[in-house]
Amino acid sequence: MLITIDVVSEKLLKYINREITVAELVDWSERMICKGELEESQAELLRDILGHIGLADVKEFGLTWDDCYEYLKKLGYQVSVEATKRAS
């Protein structure tokens, strides 16, 4: 699988939106580092971000909202938050 900026961004957004757990994100990241093919022009950036995500299940490292914000920013995204109230 070719790992691109869009692929990594999509996974981060799924995590932020609670569509996947941190454990699932970490597992995915570790598998992509080992078996994925990184987009050549962005390989260094992608390897760095995937490496940090791969450590997110270690208490000393974790994965904060600020981390996700910075990763998405480095990947070329402008991040904003929108909340909608659920109907009662």
N, C-alpha and C positions, 0 to 999 in steps of 0.2 A: 504494500500500500504506500502510495506517495503521500508524505506528510507535508502539508503546505500551511501557510499562515491561516488560511480559511479553515482548515481542518482543526487546528489547535484552538482557534478562536471559537469555533462551534462547540467544542468540548468544554471550554471554560464557561461559555454562556449556559450550557446545559447544567453545569455544576452550580453556577450562580442562581439559576432558576429552579434549583432542586429537582431537576429531572434525573440526575445521577448523584450518587453519594461521593464523598471524598475518596472512599476506598475504591470505587469504580474508576474514578479519575486517575488515581495513583496507579492502579493496575494497568489501565490503558496506556498511561505515560511510560511505564516501565517496559511494556510490550513494544511500544513504538520505538523506544530508544534501542532495544535489542534487535527488532525485526523490521522496523519501518525504514523506508527510504526517504530521507529528508530532501526537500526541495533544495537543490544545489545552491542557488543564489542566496538563500536564507538559512543555510544549514547551521551556521554558528549561533544565530539568534534562536532558532528552533531547538537546538540541542541544549542551550542554556535554560530556556523556559521549561522544556520537558524534564530536564534534570532537577530543577527546583520542584516541579510538581511531583516528581517521583519520590521526593522526600517528605511530602506533605503529611504522610501518616506517622511521621516521627514527631513526638510531642515537642521537642526542641525547635522544630522547623515550622510545622503547621502550614496552613494556607489561609491567609486573611483576605478580607475584602480588598484592602489596599494592594496586596500582592496581585490579585486578579485584575484590578484596575490598571496597575502598572504593566502587567503582561499584555493586556488588550491594547493599551496605549502604544507599547513597543511594536505590536503587530499592526499598527496603523489605524486603530479604531478610536473614535471619540466616544467616550462612555458617559451615559447619562442614565439616571434611574427614574422610572415611572412607576407609581403605585396606584392601583385602583381599588376602591372599596368594594368588598364583596356584598352582595345583596343579602339582607337578613332573612 
